[in-house]
Amino acid sequence: MRFNEVAKTYNIAIRHFPTHIIAGMFGFEKATFFEVPKDRQEAPKVKF
């Protein structure tokens, strides 16, 4: 969750003036969000 918050802040920052000019010159691109695959979202069942 923290990674996605930072990625969102970064994506907003590179779109604002004058940051978008510098980001464009140096090739900064939009960050992708971290997503967990559907089959990995459930916790494994452990039996003792």
PDB file of N, CA, C and O in Angstrom:
ATOM      1  N   MET A   1       0.821  -1.174   0.000  1.00  0.00           N
ATOM      2  CA  MET A   1       0.000   0.000   0.000  1.00  0.00           C
ATOM      3  C   MET A   1       0.881   1.260   0.000  1.00  0.00           C
ATOM      4  O   MET A   1       0.570   2.240  -0.677  1.00  0.00           O
ATOM      5  N   ARG A   2       1.960   1.225   0.750  1.00  0.00           N
ATOM      6  CA  ARG A   2       2.847   2.397   0.818  1.00  0.00           C
ATOM      7  C   ARG A   2       3.477   2.680  -0.538  1.00  0.00           C
ATOM      8  O   ARG A   2       3.618   3.841  -0.924  1.00  0.00           O
ATOM      9  N   PHE A   3       3.861   1.629  -1.270  1.00  0.00           N
ATOM     10  CA  PHE A   3       4.448   1.812  -2.593  1.00  0.00           C
ATOM     11  C   PHE A   3       3.470   2.533  -3.516  1.00  0.00           C
ATOM     12  O   PHE A   3       3.861   3.442  -4.249  1.00  0.00           O
ATOM     13  N   ASN A   4       2.210   2.134  -3.484  1.00  0.00           N
ATOM     14  CA  ASN A   4       1.208   2.758  -4.346  1.00  0.00           C
ATOM     15  C   ASN A   4       0.978   4.221  -3.974  1.00  0.00           C
ATOM     16  O   ASN A   4       0.717   5.044  -4.852  1.00  0.00           O
ATOM     17  N   GLU A   5       1.069   4.554  -2.699  1.00  0.00           N
ATOM     18  CA  GLU A   5       0.943   5.947  -2.274  1.00  0.00           C
ATOM     19  C   GLU A   5       2.087   6.786  -2.826  1.00  0.00           C
ATOM     20  O   GLU A   5       1.872   7.895  -3.314  1.00  0.00           O
ATOM     21  N   VAL A   6       3.301   6.254  -2.748  1.00  0.00           N
ATOM     22  CA  VAL A   6       4.472   6.965  -3.257  1.00  0.00           C
ATOM     23  C   VAL A   6       4.400   7.081  -4.776  1.00  0.00           C
ATOM     24  O   VAL A   6       4.740   8.126  -5.331  1.00  0.00           O
ATOM     25  N   ALA A   7       3.963   6.028  -5.449  1.00  0.00           N
ATOM     26  CA  ALA A   7       3.826   6.060  -6.909  1.00  0.00           C
ATOM     27  C   ALA A   7       2.804   7.114  -7.328  1.00  0.00           C
ATOM     28  O   ALA A   7       3.008   7.820  -8.316  1.00  0.00           O
ATOM     29  N   LYS A   8       1.710   7.222  -6.583  1.00  0.00           N
ATOM     30  CA  LYS A   8       0.691   8.229  -6.892  1.00  0.00           C
ATOM     31  C   LYS A   8       1.259   9.640  -6.734  1.00  0.00           C
ATOM     32  O   LYS A   8       1.045  10.498  -7.590  1.00  0.00           O
ATOM     33  N   THR A   9       1.980   9.874  -5.643  1.00  0.00           N
ATOM     34  CA  THR A   9       2.597  11.180  -5.403  1.00  0.00           C
ATOM     35  C   THR A   9       3.596  11.513  -6.504  1.00  0.00           C
ATOM     36  O   THR A   9       3.640  12.645  -6.984  1.00  0.00           O
ATOM     37  N   TYR A  10       4.394  10.534  -6.903  1.00  0.00           N
ATOM     38  CA  TYR A  10       5.365  10.715  -7.985  1.00  0.00           C
ATOM     39  C   TYR A  10       4.659  11.055  -9.292  1.00  0.00           C
ATOM     40  O   TYR A  10       5.070  11.979  -9.994  1.00  0.00           O
ATOM     41  N   ASN A  11       3.604  10.322  -9.627  1.00  0.00           N
ATOM     42  CA  ASN A  11       2.879  10.565 -10.871  1.00  0.00           C
ATOM     43  C   ASN A  11       2.275  11.961 -10.902  1.00  0.00           C
ATOM     44  O   ASN A  11       2.259  12.607 -11.950  1.00  0.00           O
ATOM     45  N   ILE A  12       1.785  12.425  -9.777  1.00  0.00           N
ATOM     46  CA  ILE A  12       1.233  13.779  -9.706  1.00  0.00           C
ATOM     47  C   ILE A  12       2.350  14.815  -9.858  1.00  0.00           C
ATOM     48  O   ILE A  12       2.182  15.816 -10.554  1.00  0.00           O
ATOM     49  N   ALA A  13       3.485  14.570  -9.207  1.00  0.00           N
ATOM     50  CA  ALA A  13       4.595  15.527  -9.230  1.00  0.00           C
ATOM     51  C   ALA A  13       5.166  15.713 -10.630  1.00  0.00           C
ATOM     52  O   ALA A  13       5.507  16.834 -11.008  1.00  0.00           O
ATOM     53  N   ILE A  14       5.276  14.643 -11.404  1.00  0.00           N
ATOM     54  CA  ILE A  14       5.888  14.794 -12.732  1.00  0.00           C
ATOM     55  C   ILE A  14       4.938  15.423 -13.742  1.00  0.00           C
ATOM     56  O   ILE A  14       5.339  15.701 -14.873  1.00  0.00           O
ATOM     57  N   ARG A  15       3.693  15.651 -13.358  1.00  0.00           N
ATOM     58  CA  ARG A  15       2.749  16.308 -14.265  1.00  0.00           C
ATOM     59  C   ARG A  15       2.588  17.803 -13.979  1.00  0.00           C
ATOM     60  O   ARG A  15       1.961  18.512 -14.766  1.00  0.00           O
ATOM     61  N   HIS A  16       3.138  18.287 -12.877  1.00  0.00           N
ATOM     62  CA  HIS A  16       2.987  19.694 -12.510  1.00  0.00           C
ATOM     63  C   HIS A  16       4.129  20.535 -13.063  1.00  0.00           C
ATOM     64  O   HIS A  16       5.248  20.054 -13.243  1.00  0.00           O
ATOM     65  N   PHE A  17       3.821  21.800 -13.328  1.00  0.00           N
ATOM     66  CA  PHE A  17       4.824  22.745 -13.791  1.00  0.00           C
ATOM     67  C   PHE A  17       5.683  23.174 -12.618  1.00  0.00           C
ATOM     68  O   PHE A  17       5.115  23.388 -11.547  1.00  0.00           O
ATOM     69  N   PRO A  18       6.951  23.315 -12.710  1.00  0.00           N
ATOM     70  CA  PRO A  18       7.869  23.105 -13.823  1.00  0.00           C
ATOM     71  C   PRO A  18       8.474  21.697 -13.850  1.00  0.00           C
ATOM     72  O   PRO A  18       9.331  21.395 -14.681  1.00  0.00           O
ATOM     73  N   THR A  19       8.019  20.847 -12.935  1.00  0.00           N
ATOM     74  CA  THR A  19       8.590  19.513 -12.839  1.00  0.00           C
ATOM     75  C   THR A  19       8.403  18.720 -14.120  1.00  0.00           C
ATOM     76  O   THR A  19       9.273  17.928 -14.480  1.00  0.00           O
ATOM     77  N   HIS A  20       7.277  18.914 -14.825  1.00  0.00           N
ATOM     78  CA  HIS A  20       7.040  18.131 -16.034  1.00  0.00           C
ATOM     79  C   HIS A  20       8.046  18.459 -17.134  1.00  0.00           C
ATOM     80  O   HIS A  20       8.316  17.618 -17.992  1.00  0.00           O
ATOM     81  N   ILE A  21       8.592  19.643 -17.120  1.00  0.00           N
ATOM     82  CA  ILE A  21       9.616  20.013 -18.113  1.00  0.00           C
ATOM     83  C   ILE A  21      10.895  19.224 -17.842  1.00  0.00           C
ATOM     84  O   ILE A  21      11.475  18.640 -18.757  1.00  0.00           O
ATOM     85  N   ILE A  22      11.325  19.210 -16.601  1.00  0.00           N
ATOM     86  CA  ILE A  22      12.533  18.480 -16.224  1.00  0.00           C
ATOM     87  C   ILE A  22      12.326  16.978 -16.400  1.00  0.00           C
ATOM     88  O   ILE A  22      13.211  16.279 -16.893  1.00  0.00           O
ATOM     89  N   ALA A  23      11.152  16.483 -15.995  1.00  0.00           N
ATOM     90  CA  ALA A  23      10.851  15.051 -16.133  1.00  0.00           C
ATOM     91  C   ALA A  23      10.883  14.643 -17.601  1.00  0.00           C
ATOM     92  O   ALA A  23      11.366  13.559 -17.931  1.00  0.00           O
ATOM     93  N   GLY A  24      10.383  15.485 -18.471  1.00  0.00           N
ATOM     94  CA  GLY A  24      10.398  15.188 -19.900  1.00  0.00           C
ATOM     95  C   GLY A  24      11.805  15.178 -20.471  1.00  0.00           C
ATOM     96  O   GLY A  24      12.124  14.342 -21.315  1.00  0.00           O
ATOM     97  N   MET A  25      12.647  16.094 -20.022  1.00  0.00           N
ATOM     98  CA  MET A  25      14.025  16.168 -20.528  1.00  0.00           C
ATOM     99  C   MET A  25      14.830  14.940 -20.118  1.00  0.00           C
ATOM    100  O   MET A  25      15.674  14.472 -20.882  1.00  0.00           O
ATOM    101  N   PHE A  26      14.583  14.419 -18.936  1.00  0.00           N
ATOM    102  CA  PHE A  26      15.368  13.300 -18.429  1.00  0.00           C
ATOM    103  C   PHE A  26      14.678  11.941 -18.573  1.00  0.00           C
ATOM    104  O   PHE A  26      15.198  10.932 -18.097  1.00  0.00           O
ATOM    105  N   GLY A  27      13.527  11.907 -19.216  1.00  0.00           N
ATOM    106  CA  GLY A  27      12.868  10.651 -19.522  1.00  0.00           C
ATOM    107  C   GLY A  27      12.113   9.988 -18.380  1.00  0.00           C
ATOM    108  O   GLY A  27      11.897   8.776 -18.405  1.00  0.00           O
ATOM    109  N   PHE A  28      11.712  10.758 -17.386  1.00  0.00           N
ATOM    110  CA  PHE A  28      10.914  10.185 -16.301  1.00  0.00           C
ATOM    111  C   PHE A  28       9.537   9.837 -16.844  1.00  0.00           C
ATOM    112  O   PHE A  28       8.918  10.636 -17.547  1.00  0.00           O
ATOM    113  N   GLU A  29       9.066   8.649 -16.518  1.00  0.00           N
ATOM    114  CA  GLU A  29       7.759   8.208 -16.988  1.00  0.00           C
ATOM    115  C   GLU A  29       6.866   7.876 -15.812  1.00  0.00           C
ATOM    116  O   GLU A  29       7.326   7.752 -14.676  1.00  0.00           O
ATOM    117  N   LYS A  30       5.587   7.733 -16.098  1.00  0.00           N
ATOM    118  CA  LYS A  30       4.594   7.422 -15.080  1.00  0.00           C
ATOM    119  C   LYS A  30       4.905   6.073 -14.438  1.00  0.00           C
ATOM    120  O   LYS A  30       5.219   5.106 -15.133  1.00  0.00           O
ATOM    121  N   ALA A  31       4.816   6.012 -13.108  1.00  0.00           N
ATOM    122  CA  ALA A  31       5.058   4.771 -12.371  1.00  0.00           C
ATOM    123  C   ALA A  31       3.801   3.902 -12.393  1.00  0.00           C
ATOM    124  O   ALA A  31       2.681   4.413 -12.365  1.00  0.00           O
ATOM    125  N   THR A  32       3.998   2.608 -12.443  1.00  0.00           N
ATOM    126  CA  THR A  32       2.857   1.692 -12.401  1.00  0.00           C
ATOM    127  C   THR A  32       2.615   1.272 -10.957  1.00  0.00           C
ATOM    128  O   THR A  32       3.545   1.195 -10.155  1.00  0.00           O
ATOM    129  N   PHE A  33       1.367   1.006 -10.643  1.00  0.00           N
ATOM    130  CA  PHE A  33       1.001   0.596  -9.300  1.00  0.00           C
ATOM    131  C   PHE A  33       1.246  -0.898  -9.108  1.00  0.00           C
ATOM    132  O   PHE A  33       1.190  -1.679 -10.058  1.00  0.00           O
ATOM    133  N   PHE A  34       1.516  -1.275  -7.869  1.00  0.00           N
ATOM    134  CA  PHE A  34       1.722  -2.673  -7.523  1.00  0.00           C
ATOM    135  C   PHE A  34       0.369  -3.336  -7.359  1.00  0.00           C
ATOM    136  O   PHE A  34      -0.493  -2.841  -6.634  1.00  0.00           O
ATOM    137  N   GLU A  35       0.186  -4.461  -8.038  1.00  0.00           N
ATOM    138  CA  GLU A  35      -1.055  -5.216  -7.919  1.00  0.00           C
ATOM    139  C   GLU A  35      -0.729  -6.679  -7.654  1.00  0.00           C
ATOM    140  O   GLU A  35       0.154  -7.258  -8.287  1.00  0.00           O
ATOM    141  N   VAL A  36      -1.448  -7.260  -6.717  1.00  0.00           N
ATOM    142  CA  VAL A  36      -1.264  -8.672  -6.378  1.00  0.00           C
ATOM    143  C   VAL A  36      -2.202  -9.485  -7.265  1.00  0.00           C
ATOM    144  O   VAL A  36      -3.378  -9.142  -7.384  1.00  0.00           O
ATOM    145  N   PRO A  37      -1.707 -10.556  -7.892  1.00  0.00           N
ATOM    146  CA  PRO A  37      -2.593 -11.396  -8.709  1.00  0.00           C
ATOM    147  C   PRO A  37      -3.730 -11.979  -7.871  1.00  0.00           C
ATOM    148  O   PRO A  37      -3.569 -12.219  -6.675  1.00  0.00           O
ATOM    149  N   LYS A  38      -4.865 -12.202  -8.499  1.00  0.00           N
ATOM    150  CA  LYS A  38      -6.058 -12.686  -7.797  1.00  0.00           C
ATOM    151  C   LYS A  38      -5.811 -14.007  -7.070  1.00  0.00           C
ATOM    152  O   LYS A  38      -6.326 -14.212  -5.971  1.00  0.00           O
ATOM    153  N   ASP A  39      -5.025 -14.906  -7.675  1.00  0.00           N
ATOM    154  CA  ASP A  39      -4.794 -16.201  -7.040  1.00  0.00           C
ATOM    155  C   ASP A  39      -3.864 -16.115  -5.835  1.00  0.00           C
ATOM    156  O   ASP A  39      -3.744 -17.085  -5.088  1.00  0.00           O
ATOM    157  N   ARG A  40      -3.210 -14.991  -5.631  1.00  0.00           N
ATOM    158  CA  ARG A  40      -2.287 -14.816  -4.500  1.00  0.00           C
ATOM    159  C   ARG A  40      -2.861 -13.947  -3.388  1.00  0.00           C
ATOM    160  O   ARG A  40      -2.174 -13.702  -2.396  1.00  0.00           O
ATOM    161  N   GLN A  41      -4.086 -13.480  -3.519  1.00  0.00           N
ATOM    162  CA  GLN A  41      -4.662 -12.566  -2.535  1.00  0.00           C
ATOM    163  C   GLN A  41      -5.128 -13.260  -1.263  1.00  0.00           C
ATOM    164  O   GLN A  41      -5.213 -12.619  -0.216  1.00  0.00           O
ATOM    165  N   GLU A  42      -5.429 -14.533  -1.324  1.00  0.00           N
ATOM    166  CA  GLU A  42      -5.870 -15.249  -0.129  1.00  0.00           C
ATOM    167  C   GLU A  42      -4.675 -15.811   0.629  1.00  0.00           C
ATOM    168  O   GLU A  42      -3.712 -16.289   0.030  1.00  0.00           O
ATOM    169  N   ALA A  43      -4.753 -15.747   1.953  1.00  0.00           N
ATOM    170  CA  ALA A  43      -3.681 -16.305   2.788  1.00  0.00           C
ATOM    171  C   ALA A  43      -3.721 -17.825   2.697  1.00  0.00           C
ATOM    172  O   ALA A  43      -4.800 -18.410   2.610  1.00  0.00           O
ATOM    173  N   PRO A  44      -2.565 -18.466   2.716  1.00  0.00           N
ATOM    174  CA  PRO A  44      -2.557 -19.932   2.666  1.00  0.00           C
ATOM    175  C   PRO A  44      -3.155 -20.524   3.940  1.00  0.00           C
ATOM    176  O   PRO A  44      -3.016 -19.963   5.027  1.00  0.00           O
ATOM    177  N   LYS A  45      -3.803 -21.634   3.789  1.00  0.00           N
ATOM    178  CA  LYS A  45      -4.404 -22.315   4.942  1.00  0.00           C
ATOM    179  C   LYS A  45      -3.337 -23.233   5.554  1.00  0.00           C
ATOM    180  O   LYS A  45      -2.748 -24.072   4.874  1.00  0.00           O
ATOM    181  N   VAL A  46      -3.109 -23.044   6.867  1.00  0.00           N
ATOM    182  CA  VAL A  46      -2.098 -23.814   7.577  1.00  0.00           C
ATOM    183  C   VAL A  46      -2.801 -24.703   8.598  1.00  0.00           C
ATOM    184  O   VAL A  46      -3.690 -24.259   9.325  1.00  0.00           O
ATOM    185  N   LYS A  47      -2.386 -25.956   8.634  1.00  0.00           N
ATOM    186  CA  LYS A  47      -2.999 -26.912   9.561  1.00  0.00           C
ATOM    187  C   LYS A  47      -1.880 -27.532  10.394  1.00  0.00           C
ATOM    188  O   LYS A  47      -0.922 -28.083   9.851  1.00  0.00           O
ATOM    189  N   PHE A  48      -2.010 -27.438  11.711  1.00  0.00           N
ATOM    190  CA  PHE A  48      -0.999 -27.985  12.613  1.00  0.00           C
ATOM    191  C   PHE A  48      -1.422 -29.313  13.160  1.00  0.00           C
ATOM    192  O   PHE A  48      -0.689 -29.922  13.940  1.00  0.00           O
TER     193      PHE A  48
END
